[in-house]
């Protein structure tokens, strides 16, 4: 998550067993990824954020095939 002047930018990277990095993020012009990668916050405290995520991840640079995430979970500390 990157804080911008107008809000936050959320990105997701997945590194597979071969070291290839798949990613989900808005395009450079501020548009939305299509189809959408969805992140839902289910719990937010002063020290931790938790939730779920689902959707397509784009292929690594030079790749042609992405992957689809279903039932993803996260729980990360806030700094």
N, CA, C and O atoms as a Tinker XYZ file with bonds, in Angstrom:
   316  protein
     1  N      0.861000   -1.172000    0.000000    73     2
     2  CA     0.000000    0.000000    0.000000    64     1     3
     3  C      0.898000    1.223000    0.000000    63     2     4     5
     4  O      1.811000    1.337000    0.819000    81     3
     5  N      0.637000    2.126000   -0.913000    73     3     6
     6  CA     1.405000    3.364000   -1.016000    64     5     7
     7  C      0.475000    4.537000   -0.786000    63     6     8     9
     8  O     -0.587000    4.609000   -1.404000    81     7
     9  N      0.849000    5.461000    0.093000    73     7    10
    10  CA     0.017000    6.634000    0.304000    64     9    11
    11  C      0.334000    7.675000   -0.755000    63    10    12    13
    12  O      1.492000    8.029000   -0.972000    81    11
    13  N     -0.704000    8.155000   -1.405000    73    11    14
    14  CA    -0.584000    9.190000   -2.423000    64    13    15
    15  C     -1.224000   10.467000   -1.902000    63    14    16    17
    16  O     -1.858000   10.450000   -0.848000    81    15
    17  N     -1.071000   11.564000   -2.616000    73    15    18
    18  CA    -1.664000   12.828000   -2.214000    64    17    19
    19  C     -3.172000   12.716000   -2.064000    63    18    20    21
    20  O     -3.750000   13.284000   -1.137000    81    19
    21  N     -3.821000   11.975000   -2.981000    73    19    22
    22  CA    -5.282000   11.888000   -2.980000    64    21    23
    23  C     -5.808000   10.640000   -2.287000    63    22    24    25
    24  O     -7.021000   10.427000   -2.285000    81    23
    25  N     -4.960000    9.807000   -1.701000    73    23    26
    26  CA    -5.459000    8.600000   -1.044000    64    25    27
    27  C     -4.398000    7.526000   -0.981000    63    26    28    29
    28  O     -3.238000    7.802000   -0.674000    81    27
    29  N     -4.799000    6.296000   -1.274000    73    27    30
    30  CA    -3.898000    5.160000   -1.200000    64    29    31
    31  C     -3.908000    4.384000   -2.507000    63    30    32    33
    32  O     -4.924000    4.327000   -3.199000    81    31
    33  N     -2.789000    3.796000   -2.835000    73    31    34
    34  CA    -2.664000    2.897000   -3.972000    64    33    35
    35  C     -2.359000    1.513000   -3.402000    63    34    36    37
    36  O     -1.404000    1.353000   -2.641000    81    35
    37  N     -3.157000    0.520000   -3.762000    73    35    38
    38  CA    -2.963000   -0.831000   -3.247000    64    37    39
    39  C     -2.450000   -1.709000   -4.375000    63    38    40    41
    40  O     -3.027000   -1.734000   -5.462000    81    39
    41  N     -1.371000   -2.425000   -4.117000    73    39    42
    42  CA    -0.839000   -3.358000   -5.093000    64    41    43
    43  C     -0.696000   -4.725000   -4.437000    63    42    44    45
    44  O     -0.655000   -4.837000   -3.212000    81    43
    45  N     -0.622000   -5.749000   -5.258000    73    43    46
    46  CA    -0.451000   -7.112000   -4.769000    64    45    47
    47  C      0.555000   -7.812000   -5.661000    63    46    48    49
    48  O      0.418000   -7.804000   -6.884000    81    47
    49  N      1.562000   -8.415000   -5.058000    73    47    50
    50  CA     2.546000   -9.208000   -5.794000    64    49    51
    51  C      2.527000  -10.627000   -5.265000    63    50    52    53
    52  O      2.428000  -10.847000   -4.058000    81    51
    53  N      2.621000  -11.589000   -6.169000    73    51    54
    54  CA     2.717000  -13.000000   -5.801000    64    53    55
    55  C      3.948000  -13.571000   -6.492000    63    54    56    57
    56  O      4.062000  -13.502000   -7.716000    81    55
    57  N      4.862000  -14.130000   -5.720000    73    55    58
    58  CA     6.077000  -14.719000   -6.275000    64    57    59
    59  C      5.933000  -16.234000   -6.196000    63    58    60    61
    60  O      5.820000  -16.801000   -5.109000    81    59
    61  N      5.936000  -16.888000   -7.367000    73    59    62
    62  CA     5.754000  -18.342000   -7.381000    64    61    63
    63  C      7.065000  -19.059000   -7.064000    63    62    64    65
    64  O      8.083000  -18.419000   -6.802000    81    63
    65  N      7.031000  -20.384000   -7.088000    73    63    66
    66  CA     8.184000  -21.202000   -6.731000    64    65    67
    67  C      9.389000  -21.022000   -7.633000    63    66    68    69
    68  O     10.505000  -21.358000   -7.239000    81    67
    69  N      9.188000  -20.496000   -8.843000    73    67    70
    70  CA    10.305000  -20.282000   -9.769000    64    69    71
    71  C     10.891000  -18.879000   -9.648000    63    70    72    73
    72  O     11.889000  -18.559000  -10.293000    81    71
    73  N     10.256000  -18.029000   -8.803000    73    71    74
    74  CA    10.713000  -16.657000   -8.644000    64    73    75
    75  C     10.006000  -15.663000   -9.548000    63    74    76    77
    76  O     10.324000  -14.474000   -9.516000    81    75
    77  N      9.043000  -16.126000  -10.363000    73    75    78
    78  CA     8.285000  -15.228000  -11.234000    64    77    79
    79  C      7.304000  -14.411000  -10.393000    63    78    80    81
    80  O      6.639000  -14.956000   -9.512000    81    79
    81  N      7.214000  -13.112000  -10.661000    73    79    82
    82  CA     6.336000  -12.224000   -9.905000    64    81    83
    83  C      5.102000  -11.872000  -10.720000    63    82    84    85
    84  O      5.203000  -11.264000  -11.786000    81    83
    85  N      3.932000  -12.259000  -10.210000    73    83    86
    86  CA     2.640000  -11.899000  -10.794000    64    85    87
    87  C      2.117000  -10.721000   -9.970000    63    86    88    89
    88  O      2.440000  -10.611000   -8.787000    81    87
    89  N      1.307000   -9.831000  -10.579000    73    87    90
    90  CA     0.920000   -8.623000   -9.855000    64    89    91
    91  C     -0.475000   -8.140000  -10.224000    63    90    92    93
    92  O     -0.995000   -8.432000  -11.301000    81    91
    93  N     -1.058000   -7.396000   -9.300000    73    91    94
    94  CA    -2.322000   -6.692000   -9.522000    64    93    95
    95  C     -2.109000   -5.269000   -9.062000    63    94    96    97
    96  O     -1.604000   -5.033000   -7.965000    81    95
    97  N     -2.490000   -4.327000   -9.892000    73    95    98
    98  CA    -2.359000   -2.917000   -9.530000    64    97    99
    99  C     -3.078000   -2.064000  -10.549000    63    98   100   101
   100  O     -3.316000   -2.498000  -11.677000    81    99
   101  N     -3.429000   -0.840000  -10.152000    73    99   102
   102  CA    -4.025000    0.079000  -11.131000    64   101   103
   103  C     -3.011000    0.407000  -12.213000    63   102   104   105
   104  O     -1.806000    0.309000  -11.984000    81   103
   105  N     -3.483000    0.794000  -13.381000    73   103   106
   106  CA    -2.532000    1.166000  -14.423000    64   105   107
   107  C     -1.899000    2.518000  -14.084000    63   106   108   109
   108  O     -2.371000    3.226000  -13.194000    81   107
   109  N     -0.856000    2.861000  -14.780000    73   107   110
   110  CA    -0.060000    4.048000  -14.468000    64   109   111
   111  C     -0.854000    5.348000  -14.604000    63   110   112   113
   112  O     -0.484000    6.355000  -13.999000    81   111
   113  N     -1.931000    5.346000  -15.382000    73   111   114
   114  CA    -2.713000    6.570000  -15.572000    64   113   115
   115  C     -3.774000    6.745000  -14.492000    63   114   116   117
   116  O     -4.566000    7.684000  -14.554000    81   115
   117  N     -3.800000    5.844000  -13.494000    73   115   118
   118  CA    -4.775000    5.967000  -12.416000    64   117   119
   119  C     -6.061000    5.202000  -12.690000    63   118   120   121
   120  O     -6.994000    5.244000  -11.887000    81   119
   121  N     -6.116000    4.501000  -13.825000    73   119   122
   122  CA    -7.302000    3.705000  -14.127000    64   121   123
   123  C     -7.344000    2.445000  -13.286000    63   122   124   125
   124  O     -6.402000    2.143000  -12.553000    81   123
   125  N     -8.435000    1.716000  -13.394000    73   123   126
   126  CA    -8.595000    0.499000  -12.614000    64   125   127
   127  C     -8.225000   -0.722000  -13.437000    63   126   128   129
   128  O     -8.378000   -0.734000  -14.658000    81   127
   129  N     -7.735000   -1.752000  -12.751000    73   127   130
   130  CA    -7.426000   -3.014000  -13.423000    64   129   131
   131  C     -8.730000   -3.640000  -13.896000    63   130   132   133
   132  O     -9.726000   -3.621000  -13.173000    81   131
   133  N     -8.730000   -4.190000  -15.092000    73   131   134
   134  CA    -9.915000   -4.831000  -15.643000    64   133   135
   135  C     -9.532000   -6.198000  -16.182000    63   134   136   137
   136  O     -8.700000   -6.260000  -17.087000    81   135
   137  N    -10.094000   -7.315000  -15.677000    73   135   138
   138  CA   -11.090000   -7.345000  -14.598000    64   137   139
   139  C    -10.471000   -6.972000  -13.260000    63   138   140   141
   140  O     -9.256000   -7.033000  -13.073000    81   139
   141  N    -11.335000   -6.588000  -12.347000    73   139   142
   142  CA   -10.889000   -6.046000  -11.061000    64   141   143
   143  C    -10.270000   -7.092000  -10.155000    63   142   144   145
   144  O    -10.685000   -8.251000  -10.151000    81   143
   145  N     -9.282000   -6.680000   -9.395000    73   143   146
   146  CA    -8.722000   -7.442000   -8.290000    64   145   147
   147  C     -9.345000   -6.829000   -7.050000    63   146   148   149
   148  O     -9.223000   -5.624000   -6.828000    81   147
   149  N    -10.015000   -7.644000   -6.234000    73   147   150
   150  CA   -10.803000   -7.133000   -5.120000    64   149   151
   151  C    -10.138000   -7.425000   -3.783000    63   150   152   153
   152  O     -9.752000   -8.558000   -3.499000    81   151
   153  N    -10.012000   -6.384000   -2.967000    73   151   154
   154  CA    -9.500000   -6.505000   -1.609000    64   153   155
   155  C    -10.587000   -6.010000   -0.666000    63   154   156   157
   156  O    -11.101000   -4.903000   -0.828000    81   155
   157  N    -10.939000   -6.841000    0.330000    73   155   158
   158  CA   -11.969000   -6.479000    1.297000    64   157   159
   159  C    -11.359000   -6.493000    2.694000    63   158   160   161
   160  O    -10.804000   -7.505000    3.122000    81   159
   161  N    -11.462000   -5.383000    3.395000    73   159   162
   162  CA   -10.981000   -5.311000    4.772000    64   161   163
   163  C    -12.093000   -5.807000    5.679000    63   162   164   165
   164  O    -13.214000   -5.299000    5.640000    81   163
   165  N    -11.771000   -6.818000    6.506000    73   163   166
   166  CA   -12.760000   -7.385000    7.420000    64   165   167
   167  C    -12.512000   -6.991000    8.864000    63   166   168   169
   168  O    -13.405000   -7.122000    9.700000    81   167
   169  N    -11.308000   -6.507000    9.173000    73   167   170
   170  CA   -10.979000   -6.083000   10.533000    64   169   171
   171  C     -9.891000   -5.023000   10.471000    63   170   172   173
   172  O     -8.900000   -5.174000    9.756000    81   171
   173  N    -10.086000   -3.955000   11.222000    73   171   174
   174  CA    -9.110000   -2.870000   11.271000    64   173   175
   175  C     -8.992000   -2.383000   12.702000    63   174   176   177
   176  O     -9.970000   -1.929000   13.296000    81   175
   177  N     -7.778000   -2.481000   13.260000    73   175   178
   178  CA    -7.512000   -1.952000   14.592000    64   177   179
   179  C     -6.374000   -0.946000   14.464000    63   178   180   181
   180  O     -5.897000   -0.671000   13.362000    81   179
   181  N     -5.951000   -0.408000   15.580000    73   179   182
   182  CA    -4.851000    0.564000   15.531000    64   181   183
   183  C     -3.518000   -0.096000   15.216000    63   182   184   185
   184  O     -2.550000    0.599000   14.904000    81   183
   185  N     -3.443000   -1.436000   15.290000    73   183   186
   186  CA    -2.177000   -2.127000   15.062000    64   185   187
   187  C     -2.201000   -3.163000   13.948000    63   186   188   189
   188  O     -1.141000   -3.655000   13.563000    81   187
   189  N     -3.381000   -3.519000   13.409000    73   187   190
   190  CA    -3.444000   -4.607000   12.436000    64   189   191
   191  C     -4.636000   -4.416000   11.495000    63   190   192   193
   192  O     -5.685000   -3.906000   11.889000    81   191
   193  N     -4.445000   -4.844000   10.229000    73   191   194
   194  CA    -5.530000   -4.879000    9.255000    64   193   195
   195  C     -5.603000   -6.299000    8.689000    63   194   196   197
   196  O     -4.580000   -6.905000    8.371000    81   195
   197  N     -6.824000   -6.817000    8.570000    73   195   198
   198  CA    -7.041000   -8.170000    8.057000    64   197   199
   199  C     -8.139000   -8.126000    7.012000    63   198   200   201
   200  O     -8.966000   -7.213000    6.995000    81   199
   201  N     -8.135000   -9.136000    6.130000    73   199   202
   202  CA    -9.189000   -9.184000    5.130000    64   201   203
   203  C     -8.998000  -10.307000    4.138000    63   202   204   205
   204  O     -8.263000  -11.264000    4.376000    81   203
   205  N     -9.683000  -10.162000    3.016000    73   203   206
   206  CA    -9.668000  -11.168000    1.955000    64   205   207
   207  C     -9.328000  -10.503000    0.628000    63   206   208   209
   208  O     -9.449000   -9.287000    0.483000    81   207
   209  N     -8.901000  -11.317000   -0.341000    73   207   210
   210  CA    -8.652000  -10.805000   -1.689000    64   209   211
   211  C     -8.926000  -11.892000   -2.708000    63   210   212   213
   212  O     -8.800000  -13.084000   -2.425000    81   211
   213  N     -9.303000  -11.456000   -3.901000    73   211   214
   214  CA    -9.604000  -12.383000   -4.985000    64   213   215
   215  C     -9.469000  -11.656000   -6.321000    63   214   216   217
   216  O     -9.683000  -10.446000   -6.400000    81   215
   217  N     -9.117000  -12.388000   -7.355000    73   215   218
   218  CA    -9.064000  -11.790000   -8.682000    64   217   219
   219  C     -7.850000  -12.204000   -9.474000    63   218   220   221
   220  O     -7.024000  -12.989000   -9.008000    81   219
   221  N     -7.746000  -11.665000  -10.690000    73   219   222
   222  CA    -6.645000  -12.031000  -11.586000    64   221   223
   223  C     -5.365000  -11.267000  -11.268000    63   222   224   225
   224  O     -5.398000  -10.093000  -10.899000    81   223
   225  N     -4.239000  -11.957000  -11.420000    73   223   226
   226  CA    -2.931000  -11.325000  -11.322000    64   225   227
   227  C     -2.301000  -11.343000  -12.708000    63   226   228   229
   228  O     -2.347000  -12.352000  -13.411000    81   227
   229  N     -1.717000  -10.224000  -13.085000    73   227   230
   230  CA    -1.089000  -10.093000  -14.398000    64   229   231
   231  C      0.204000  -10.902000  -14.434000    63   230   232   233
   232  O      0.833000  -11.119000  -13.399000    81   231
   233  N      0.602000  -11.350000  -15.632000    73   231   234
   234  CA     1.834000  -12.144000  -15.743000    64   233   235
   235  C      3.079000  -11.295000  -15.521000    63   234   236   237
   236  O      3.033000  -10.071000  -15.650000    81   235
   237  N      4.198000  -11.947000  -15.184000    73   235   238
   238  CA     5.468000  -11.224000  -15.057000    64   237   239
   239  C      5.834000  -10.557000  -16.377000    63   238   240   241
   240  O      5.298000  -10.911000  -17.427000    81   239
   241  N      6.735000   -9.606000  -16.321000    73   239   242
   242  CA     7.204000   -8.928000  -17.524000    64   241   243
   243  C      7.632000   -9.947000  -18.574000    63   242   244   245
   244  O      8.445000  -10.829000  -18.296000    81   243
   245  N      7.091000   -9.824000  -19.765000    73   243   246
   246  CA     7.411000  -10.748000  -20.849000    64   245   247
   247  C      6.545000  -11.992000  -20.862000    63   246   248   249
   248  O      6.583000  -12.761000  -21.823000    81   247
   249  N      5.757000  -12.206000  -19.800000    73   247   250
   250  CA     4.887000  -13.374000  -19.736000    64   249   251
   251  C      3.564000  -13.129000  -20.434000    63   250   252   253
   252  O      3.188000  -11.983000  -20.680000    81   251
   253  N      2.863000  -14.194000  -20.750000    73   251   254
   254  CA     1.583000  -14.060000  -21.437000    64   253   255
   255  C      0.420000  -14.647000  -20.645000    63   254   256   257
   256  O     -0.737000  -14.420000  -20.998000    81   255
   257  N      0.706000  -15.399000  -19.580000    73   255   258
   258  CA    -0.352000  -16.053000  -18.828000    64   257   259
   259  C     -0.317000  -15.627000  -17.374000    63   258   260   261
   260  O      0.688000  -15.814000  -16.689000    81   259
   261  N     -1.428000  -15.049000  -16.899000    73   259   262
   262  CA    -1.541000  -14.651000  -15.504000    64   261   263
   263  C     -2.120000  -15.796000  -14.688000    63   262   264   265
   264  O     -2.278000  -16.909000  -15.187000    81   263
   265  N     -2.431000  -15.516000  -13.440000    73   263   266
   266  CA    -3.062000  -16.495000  -12.571000    64   265   267
   267  C     -4.265000  -15.847000  -11.895000    63   266   268   269
   268  O     -4.375000  -14.622000  -11.859000    81   267
   269  N     -5.162000  -16.665000  -11.362000    73   267   270
   270  CA    -6.338000  -16.164000  -10.671000    64   269   271
   271  C     -6.287000  -16.598000   -9.207000    63   270   272   273
   272  O     -6.096000  -17.777000   -8.910000    81   271
   273  N     -6.459000  -15.648000   -8.304000    73   271   274
   274  CA    -6.459000  -15.917000   -6.871000    64   273   275
   275  C     -7.902000  -16.010000   -6.394000    63   274   276   277
   276  O     -8.730000  -15.165000   -6.734000    81   275
   277  N     -8.200000  -17.044000   -5.603000    73   275   278
   278  CA    -9.509000  -17.157000   -4.965000    64   277   279
   279  C     -9.296000  -17.412000   -3.478000    63   278   280   281
   280  O     -8.358000  -18.109000   -3.093000    81   279
   281  N    -10.145000  -16.862000   -2.663000    73   279   282
   282  CA   -10.123000  -17.089000   -1.211000    64   281   283
   283  C     -8.812000  -16.698000   -0.545000    63   282   284   285
   284  O     -8.379000  -17.362000    0.397000    81   283
   285  N     -8.172000  -15.629000   -1.019000    73   283   286
   286  CA    -6.945000  -15.150000   -0.394000    64   285   287
   287  C     -7.235000  -14.484000    0.937000    63   286   288   289
   288  O     -8.265000  -13.826000    1.084000    81   287
   289  N     -6.354000  -14.639000    1.902000    73   287   290
   290  CA    -6.484000  -14.033000    3.224000    64   289   291
   291  C     -5.233000  -13.243000    3.554000    63   290   292   293
   292  O     -4.136000  -13.635000    3.156000    81   291
   293  N     -5.374000  -12.128000    4.279000    73   291   294
   294  CA    -4.221000  -11.391000    4.762000    64   293   295
   295  C     -4.468000  -10.872000    6.172000    63   294   296   297
   296  O     -5.608000  -10.626000    6.567000    81   295
   297  N     -3.401000  -10.713000    6.910000    73   295   298
   298  CA    -3.419000  -10.120000    8.242000    64   297   299
   299  C     -2.029000   -9.517000    8.446000    63   298   300   301
   300  O     -1.050000  -10.243000    8.621000    81   299
   301  N     -1.952000   -8.194000    8.423000    73   299   302
   302  CA    -0.658000   -7.521000    8.478000    64   301   303
   303  C     -0.663000   -6.412000    9.560000    63   302   304   305
   304  O     -1.689000   -5.784000    9.822000    81   303
   305  N      0.504000   -6.198000   10.171000    73   303   306
   306  CA     0.602000   -5.135000   11.166000    64   305   307
   307  C      0.604000   -3.761000   10.494000    63   306   308   309
   308  O      1.088000   -3.606000    9.373000    81   307
   309  N      0.064000   -2.787000   11.185000    73   307   310
   310  CA     0.118000   -1.388000   10.727000    64   309   311
   311  C      1.282000   -0.710000   11.416000    63   310   312   313
   312  O      1.555000   -0.965000   12.589000    81   311
   313  N      1.966000    0.149000   10.690000    73   311   314
   314  CA     3.112000    0.856000   11.266000    64   313   315
   315  C      2.795000    2.310000   11.399000    63   314   316
   316  O      3.631000    3.084000   11.865000    81   315
